[in-house]
Amino acid sequence: MAGTISPSGEVELPESLGYRVKKRLLGKPLVTEQLGHEKLSNSVALGVLASDCISSMAYGSEQMLVILIPAIGIAAFTALIPLTFVILGLLVLLTFSYREVVSVYTRAGGSYVVARENFGPRIAQIAAVALLIDYIVTVAVQAAAGTDALVSLGQFLWGNNAFISDVADHKLWLTVAVVLLLCWGNLRGIREAGRAFALPAYLFMGAMGLLVIVGFLRFLTGDHTQLSTHQPGMYALGTGEHGFFYGAALLTMLRAFANGGSSLTGLEAISNGVSVFRNPQGRNARKTMVVMSAVLGTGVLGVSLLAHITHATPFVNGTPTVVSQEASWAFGNSWYGNAALVFVQLATALILYTGANTSFNGFPFLASFVAEDSFLPRQLTRRGHRLAFSSGIIVLTVVSLLLLIGTDSDLTRLVSLYAIGVFTGFTMAGAGMVKHHLDRREGKWKIKVAVNGAAAIASFAVVGIFAVTKFTEGAWLVVVIFPIGVWSLIKVNKRYREEAEALAMAPVDATSPTPRRQVMYILVDRVDLAVLKAIRYARSMRPAEIRAVHFMTDDREADRLRLQWSNVEVGDLSLEIVECPDRRITRALVELIARTAKREKSQITLLIPERNYSPVLGRLLHRRTPDQIARAVGKLPNVVTTIVPFDVVSAHDELEDAAASGIKVEKLDHLDHTLEGTDHADEADHVDHTESKH
């Protein structure tokens, strides 16, 4: 693109359209020196990193009832309480385990870093795949649950009118829009994301605290009314004709426990984002994790107890939610009751939507670590316009949107994909910490080994339970993708290692003589400014010989090219015409250069004039094959390829500016007729693509 020279002598280049759009959407770019200031306080980090974890209280208890109610009927509300306490016990165990993780490993990465440091990079890919899957599913689950909360609010305020019914039928697209909004917020950078996503977490904590307190006060003051369990659209109550203990088979309880395990997702987010805390990072992360677990445990227990009291029953289509039913019962139908209901539901929707932001923080960081170890493409290690790992954010957005569309944003179907990845990560973290303490045997290492070992065993058991009980409900997809993902990451690493070895230890024939002569070939397809620029460049390098070559596929075109060449001042440089009757230009070019290099023992440089057109329309009107030719020729010994670009768009703009200013422009008149016949924009365009591998 053309530029101008300022009075100070500096060249001022105009910004591209794409960059101007990006700057408008994301703000001014941040420089690398500002990275150290992109850190979060404990309070902001709790809101940003813990959103996924604490927001799961909005659907964890409901997902257990989804399994229990069709199986055992009213007894489900009794079975819900002991299952909740089992999950809370697992929460305590995992919290103690991850306190050790963030104390020892203060670099972000969580179970992946723990597994890599203790079991090696190949075994660590199990944790990497587990966490990457978890982050993707988290975005879909949280966003879908947030939309359910909004639809539930509309149903309580305005009933199932036409508008609310239409929103419920098309809630997928609302969810998609929210995910895209989260993507945009994170592309702006972590500081902006922190400010935007911390507040909803505290609003949700206040809302759930208000709901639980008011609900318990209402119950303790004598209101023992229960909600109807026979409304249209609810899950049908199981008959329970053989009694609770007969009907609640072990498989049913395990399936309900697996669904309830979704309450613990997001627990690892703080360990994956330790690096965003202020110093001392380990201590701050440990404190924040304890607060997060306490909030989660209190909320899950409160929702389950209120469900036990009110008999709030989930609906098949997901709305109204159990939490919204509990809020309607607790606050009543007065104006202030409706205001409290609105507050709870809006806060719930916000925390669920922003809970997906945990993945937008964790996924790019984890992907960058895996890419640094050469198990993922290295593009994922680069920070973007606002110091965020933009490539990771975009990948996460695309895959999670595909998942949402594939499941029609159905929360129950999404939960079936959830906990395998999550608890596999928990297992790897616990096992890695066991090995860490056994190797070092420092302090109270025996107690730490017992805690981390128990967490690893319990988490592994949950993985098995989930894989078996949820296999036919969608978990088979994760079971199949998991080993494929681990294999793929290992194959990527193998390819990187092979390439590095080839670059570092390529065989060199020490007996072959060093070429003495430098010969430059210029590939000529037509005579224009692009070719003349290549000729000027070749002469500036002062090689022993310059040769211009044209591969003839059309007699008339070759005759026209000879005439043009004779009318241009190129000194004593003659144009060599090489017949190419089979139109395999790349092969003919490789053969010509190979013969020359071998016969004359010369160092060959091939110059390919490349005309750069407008990025969109130019790709439609002109074929681009210089890179293809360069790859083929570059395989020859003692041969290099140089592409000489010529910006056609800038040249056109300069001509228009000159004409507007009344400046006389000298035109190569003998080229006017080149567009009258067949367009031979690039000689390389005639390459037979079936032979391009040669």
SVG drawing of the C-alpha trace seen along z (x, -y; Angstrom):
<svg xmlns="http://www.w3.org/2000/svg" viewBox="-51 -19 86 73">
<polyline fill="none" stroke="black" stroke-width="0.4" points="0.0,0.0 1.2,-3.5 2.5,-5.7 3.5,-9.3 6.7,-10.9 6.2,-13.2 8.1,-16.5 10.4,-14.6 11.3,-12.1 9.4,-9.2 7.3,-7.0 3.6,-7.1 1.7,-4.0 -2.1,-3.9 -3.7,-1.2 -5.5,1.7 -9.3,1.9 -9.1,5.1 -6.9,3.5 -9.1,0.4 -12.2,2.6 -10.3,4.6 -9.2,1.5 -12.8,0.1 -14.2,3.4 -11.4,4.2 -9.9,0.8 -6.4,-0.4 -3.7,2.3 -1.9,3.1 1.9,3.4 3.8,6.3 5.1,4.1 1.6,3.7 1.2,7.4 2.4,7.2 -0.4,4.8 -3.1,7.2 -3.4,8.9 -6.5,9.4 -7.1,8.8 -8.6,11.6 -12.1,10.1 -12.1,9.6 -10.5,13.0 -13.2,14.7 -15.9,13.1 -14.0,13.9 -12.6,17.4 -15.2,18.8 -18.2,17.9 -18.5,21.3 -18.1,23.1 -20.5,21.2 -23.1,20.8 -23.6,24.6 -25.7,24.4 -28.4,23.1 -28.7,26.4 -26.8,29.1 -29.7,30.1 -32.2,29.9 -30.2,32.3 -30.3,34.9 -34.1,34.5 -34.3,35.1 -33.0,38.6 -34.7,39.3 -38.3,38.1 -39.1,40.4 -37.6,43.4 -38.9,43.0 -41.5,40.3 -42.0,38.2 -39.2,40.1 -36.8,38.3 -37.0,35.2 -35.9,37.4 -33.1,39.1 -31.9,35.7 -30.5,34.7 -28.1,37.6 -26.9,37.4 -26.2,33.7 -24.1,34.4 -22.1,37.0 -21.3,34.4 -20.4,31.8 -18.0,34.4 -16.4,34.8 -16.2,31.0 -14.3,30.7 -11.9,33.4 -11.2,31.8 -10.8,28.4 -8.0,29.7 -6.4,31.4 -6.4,28.2 -5.1,26.1 -1.9,28.2 -1.9,27.7 -2.0,23.9 0.5,23.8 3.1,25.8 2.4,24.9 1.9,21.1 2.1,21.1 -1.3,21.4 -2.1,24.8 -3.7,26.8 -3.8,30.5 -1.9,30.3 1.2,28.7 1.0,31.1 0.8,34.1 3.6,32.8 6.0,32.1 5.4,35.5 4.5,37.9 6.1,36.3 4.6,34.5 3.1,37.5 1.0,38.6 0.1,35.0 -1.8,34.9 -4.6,37.0 -5.1,34.0 -4.8,31.6 -7.6,33.3 -9.7,33.6 -9.5,29.9 -9.9,28.7 -13.1,30.8 -14.3,29.5 -13.8,25.9 -15.7,26.4 -18.7,28.1 -18.7,25.5 -19.3,22.7 -22.3,24.5 -23.7,25.7 -23.5,22.3 -24.9,20.3 -27.8,22.8 -28.6,22.6 -28.5,18.9 -31.1,18.7 -33.3,21.1 -33.2,18.8 -34.3,15.8 -37.1,17.8 -38.2,18.9 -38.4,15.3 -40.6,14.4 -42.9,17.4 -43.5,16.4 -44.0,12.7 -46.1,13.0 -47.1,16.6 -46.8,18.6 -48.0,15.9 -47.1,15.9 -43.9,13.9 -42.5,16.0 -43.4,19.2 -41.6,18.0 -38.5,17.1 -38.6,20.5 -38.8,22.2 -35.8,20.2 -33.7,19.9 -30.7,21.5 -30.1,18.3 -30.2,16.2 -27.6,18.5 -25.4,18.2 -25.6,14.4 -24.4,14.5 -21.4,16.7 -20.4,14.3 -20.7,11.4 -18.4,13.3 -15.9,13.9 -15.8,10.2 -15.4,9.2 -12.4,11.5 -10.8,10.4 -10.7,7.0 -8.4,8.2 -8.4,9.7 -8.6,6.4 -11.8,5.4 -13.2,9.0 -12.5,8.8 -14.5,5.6 -17.3,6.8 -17.7,10.3 -16.9,9.9 -20.1,8.0 -22.6,10.6 -20.9,13.2 -21.5,11.0 -25.0,10.2 -25.7,13.9 -24.2,14.6 -26.5,12.0 -29.5,13.3 -29.0,16.9 -28.3,15.8 -31.6,13.9 -33.5,16.8 -32.2,19.4 -32.7,17.1 -36.2,16.0 -37.2,19.6 -36.0,21.0 -37.6,18.2 -40.9,18.9 -40.7,22.6 -39.6,22.0 -42.5,19.6 -45.0,22.3 -45.5,22.2 -45.2,25.8 -47.1,25.5 -45.7,27.5 -45.8,26.8 -47.8,29.0 -45.9,31.9 -48.4,32.6 -48.2,29.5 -48.2,30.0 -44.7,30.4 -43.1,31.6 -41.2,34.9 -43.8,37.5 -43.5,38.9 -42.4,42.5 -45.0,44.9 -42.9,46.0 -45.3,48.9 -42.6,51.1 -41.4,48.6 -38.4,46.2 -35.6,48.7 -36.9,51.1 -37.4,48.5 -34.2,46.6 -31.9,49.1 -28.2,48.6 -28.0,47.6 -30.5,44.8 -28.7,43.4 -25.4,43.5 -26.9,41.7 -28.4,39.1 -25.0,38.7 -23.3,38.3 -25.7,35.5 -25.1,33.9 -21.4,34.1 -21.9,31.2 -22.1,29.0 -18.3,29.4 -17.3,28.4 -15.2,25.3 -13.5,26.1 -10.1,26.3 -10.5,22.9 -8.5,21.1 -5.5,23.5 -5.7,23.0 -5.5,19.2 -3.1,18.8 -0.9,16.5 -3.6,13.8 -3.5,13.3 -1.4,10.6 1.7,11.6 2.0,13.7 0.0,15.7 -0.1,19.1 -1.4,17.7 -4.0,15.5 -5.2,18.3 -5.5,20.6 -7.6,18.1 -9.9,17.5 -10.4,21.2 -11.5,21.8 -14.0,18.9 -15.3,20.3 -15.8,23.8 -17.6,22.4 -20.0,20.4 -20.7,23.3 -21.3,25.8 -23.7,23.5 -25.6,22.7 -26.0,26.3 -27.1,27.4 -29.6,24.5 -31.1,25.2 -31.5,29.0 -33.1,28.3 -35.6,25.9 -36.4,28.4 -37.0,31.0 -39.3,28.5 -41.2,27.2 -41.2,30.3 -40.1,28.0 -40.2,30.3 -38.1,29.8 -39.8,29.5 -38.9,31.6 -38.0,28.5 -36.0,27.0 -38.2,24.1 -39.4,23.0 -36.3,24.0 -36.2,25.4 -34.6,22.3 -37.2,20.1 -40.0,22.2 -38.3,21.9 -38.0,18.2 -41.6,17.8 -42.7,19.8 -40.3,18.0 -41.1,14.4 -44.8,14.7 -46.9,12.8 -46.7,9.2 -45.0,6.4 -41.9,6.8 -42.0,10.5 -42.0,10.1 -39.1,7.7 -37.2,10.2 -38.0,12.9 -36.7,10.7 -33.5,10.0 -32.9,13.7 -33.5,14.7 -31.6,11.9 -28.6,12.5 -28.8,16.2 -28.9,15.6 -26.0,13.2 -23.8,15.6 -24.6,18.5 -23.7,16.4 -20.6,15.0 -19.7,18.5 -18.9,19.4 -16.2,16.7 -14.2,19.1 -13.5,21.1 -12.6,18.0 -9.9,17.4 -8.8,21.0 -8.9,22.5 -6.5,20.0 -4.0,20.2 -4.0,24.0 -3.9,24.2 -0.8,21.9 1.0,24.2 0.2,27.3 1.4,25.4 4.6,24.4 5.3,28.1 4.7,28.6 1.5,30.7 -0.8,28.1 -0.1,25.6 2.3,22.9 -0.1,20.1 -1.9,20.7 1.0,19.2 0.8,15.8 -0.9,12.9 -3.2,10.8 -4.3,7.2 -5.2,6.8 -2.6,9.2 -5.2,12.0 -4.6,15.4 -6.9,14.5 -6.5,17.8 -7.5,19.9 -10.5,17.7 -11.7,18.0 -11.2,21.8 -13.2,22.1 -16.0,20.0 -16.3,21.9 -16.3,25.4 -18.7,24.5 -21.2,22.9 -21.1,26.1 -21.8,28.1 -24.8,25.8 -26.2,26.1 -25.7,29.9 -27.6,30.3 -30.2,27.6 -28.9,26.0 -30.6,28.7 -29.1,28.5 -29.8,32.2 -28.1,33.4 -25.2,31.2 -24.7,32.3 -24.3,35.8 -21.0,34.7 -19.8,32.8 -18.1,34.6 -15.8,37.1 -13.4,34.4 -13.7,32.6 -13.1,35.5 -10.3,36.9 -8.5,33.6 -9.2,34.0 -7.7,37.5 -4.6,36.4 -4.1,33.5 -4.5,35.7 -2.2,38.5 0.4,36.0 0.5,34.4 0.8,37.8 4.0,38.4 5.2,34.9 5.0,35.5 6.4,39.0 9.4,37.7 10.2,34.9 8.8,36.1 8.8,32.6 6.8,31.4 3.5,33.3 3.9,35.2 2.1,38.3 -1.1,36.4 -0.8,34.6 -0.4,38.0 -3.5,39.3 -5.6,36.3 -4.4,36.1 -4.6,39.9 -8.2,40.0 -9.1,37.2 -7.6,39.0 -9.3,42.3 -12.7,40.7 -12.4,38.7 -11.4,41.8 -14.5,43.6 -16.7,40.7 -15.2,41.0 -16.1,44.7 -19.6,44.0 -20.2,41.3 -18.8,43.3 -21.1,46.3 -24.3,44.6 -24.3,41.8 -22.8,43.7 -26.0,44.0 -27.1,40.5 -24.2,38.8 -21.1,39.7 -20.1,42.1 -19.1,39.1 -16.5,38.0 -15.4,41.6 -14.7,41.9 -13.2,38.4 -11.0,38.6 -8.4,41.2 -8.5,39.7 -7.7,36.3 -4.7,37.7 -3.4,39.6 -3.7,36.4 -1.8,34.3 1.0,36.9 1.1,37.0 1.4,33.2 4.3,33.4 6.0,36.1 5.7,34.0 7.2,31.0 10.1,33.1 10.8,34.6 10.8,31.1 13.2,29.8 15.5,32.8 15.5,32.3 16.4,28.6 19.0,29.2 20.7,32.3 20.1,32.3 22.7,34.4 25.3,32.4 27.5,33.8 30.9,32.4 32.6,33.7 30.4,31.8 32.1,28.7 30.6,25.3 29.0,23.7 31.1,20.9 28.7,19.1 25.5,17.3 22.8,17.6 19.4,15.9 16.3,17.1 13.4,14.7 10.1,16.4 8.3,14.3 4.6,14.7 4.1,11.2 6.0,7.9 4.8,5.4 6.1,3.4 6.1,6.5 8.6,8.2 10.7,5.1 10.9,4.8 12.2,8.4 14.9,7.5 16.0,4.5 16.3,6.5 18.3,9.3 20.8,6.8 21.2,5.1 22.4,8.5 25.2,8.6 25.0,12.4 27.3,14.0 24.4,14.4 20.7,13.4 18.3,15.5 14.7,14.6 12.6,17.7 9.1,18.2 7.4,21.6 5.3,21.7 1.9,23.3 0.4,21.2 2.2,20.1 0.3,16.9 0.9,15.8 4.6,16.6 4.8,14.5 3.1,11.6 5.4,11.9 8.5,11.8 7.2,8.6 6.6,7.0 10.1,8.0 11.7,6.4 9.9,3.1 11.1,2.8 14.5,1.6 16.0,4.5 19.6,4.1 21.2,7.3 18.9,9.6 17.3,12.0 14.1,14.0 14.4,17.7 11.3,19.6 10.9,23.2 8.3,25.3 5.9,27.0 3.3,28.9 1.9,30.9 1.3,27.6 3.1,29.1 5.0,25.9 6.2,26.6 7.7,29.9 9.4,28.4 10.8,25.5 12.2,28.0 13.8,30.0 15.4,27.0 16.8,25.6 18.0,29.0 19.9,29.6 21.5,26.1 22.6,26.5 24.1,29.9 25.8,29.1 27.2,25.7 27.8,26.3 26.0,23.0 24.0,21.6 20.6,20.9 18.1,18.2 14.6,18.3 12.8,14.9 9.0,15.1 7.2,11.8 4.0,11.8 1.2,9.4 -0.7,8.5 -4.3,7.6 -7.1,6.6 -7.5,9.3 -11.1,10.2 -11.9,9.4 -8.3,10.2 -8.6,13.8 -11.7,14.2 -10.2,12.7 -6.6,14.0 -5.0,17.3 -2.1,17.4 0.6,20.1 4.0,18.6 4.1,20.4 3.4,23.7 6.2,23.3 8.6,22.1 7.9,25.3 8.6,27.5 11.8,25.7 13.0,25.4 13.5,29.1 16.4,29.0 20.0,28.6 21.8,25.3 18.5,23.7 16.6,20.9 13.4,19.1 12.6,15.4 9.2,14.0 9.3,10.4 5.9,8.8 4.4,5.9 1.3,4.2 -1.1,3.6 -3.6,1.8 -1.1,-0.8 0.1,-1.3 -3.4,-1.9 -4.0,-4.4 -0.8,-6.3 -1.9,-6.5 -5.3,-8.0 -3.6,-10.5 -1.2,-11.5 -4.0,-12.0 -6.0,-14.0 -2.9,-16.2 -2.3,-16.7 1.0,-14.8 2.0,-13.3 2.1,-9.5 4.3,-7.5 2.4,-4.4 3.8,-1.2 1.6,-1.4 2.7,1.9 1.0,3.6 -2.5,2.3 -3.5,5.4 -2.5,7.9 -6.1,8.2 -7.7,8.6 -7.2,12.3 -7.0,15.0 -6.0,13.7 -2.5,15.1 -2.2,13.2 0.4,15.6 2.4,18.1 2.3,20.2 -1.5,20.3 -1.3,22.9 0.1,25.5 -1.6,28.8 -2.7,29.2 -2.6,32.9 1.1,32.7 1.8,30.0 3.4,32.5 6.3,32.7"/>
</svg>
